[in-house]
Amino acid sequence: MPDLGILGWIIVGLIAGAVAGAFVPGRQRYGCLGTMLIGILGGILGGFLWVNVLNQAPASGWLGAIIVATIGAALVILVLRGVGGRS
């Protein structure tokens, strides 16, 4: 993942969490802070899976970070829903 700095990760987290929330079916009520944290966790998870499981080069630039973080955030939402029993 690119070196975005803390402000960059907050922005990517908000965007990725919001986009993932729109793509995952069902209603998500995490709020702005929760959406941002889901996006940041999604970036970490997505980046790990992208590099270590799929054996790809790290995503580059803002767009790459947002795409990988969105996929990871969707996975985080699905896990949270499964663990928390949210529908």
N, C-alpha and C positions, 0 to 999 in steps of 0.2 A: 504494500500500500504506500502511496506517496506520503512524504513528510508534510502534513498540512498544518501542524501546530494545533494548539488547543482550540482556538477559535475556528479553525477549519474543520476540526472533528465535530464541533458543536453544530456547525452549519450542515455538514454532510449527514450527521445524525438526525437532525430535524427533517431534512429532505428525505432521507432514506426511510426513516420511521413513518413519515406521512404517506409516502408512496406505497410502502409495504402494507400499511393499514388499509389503503384503498384497494389493493389487489387481493388481500386475504379476505375471504367471505366472512360475513358476520360483523357485528358492531364492536369496535374497539373503543374503550373509554379509559385511556391512559393519561390524558392531558398533555400539555406541552412538554413538561419535564419528563414524563414517562415515555412519550414518543421519541424525544431526543435520546434518552438512555437506551431505548430499544434499538434505535438507529446506530448508536455507537457500539453497543454489544453486537449488533448485526455486522458492523464493519470489521470487528475483531474476528467474529466467527466466520464470516464470509471470506475474509482475507486468509485466515488459517486454512479453510477448506480449499480455497482456490489454489493456494501455493502447495500445500502439503498433500492433499488428497487427489486433486486433479492435475498436479505437476505442471502448473502454468507459471509463467513469469508474473511477478507482482503487477497488479493493476497500476496503470500510470495516469496521472492527471486527475482532475476533479471528476470528469465523467466516469472514468474507470472506478474511482473510489465510490461514487454514488451507486453505480450499477451493482458492484460487489456487495456494498453495504445494504442495499435494498433486498437483495436475495438473502443475505444473512439475517436481516431484520424480519423478513417473512418467516424464516425458520424459527427465530426467537419467539415471534407471536404465536406460531403454532405450538411450540413447546410450552409457553406460558398458558395457553388455552388448555392444553392437555393436562398440565400439572394443576392448574387452578380450577379446572372444571368450567371455564368460561365458554359460553356458546355465542 
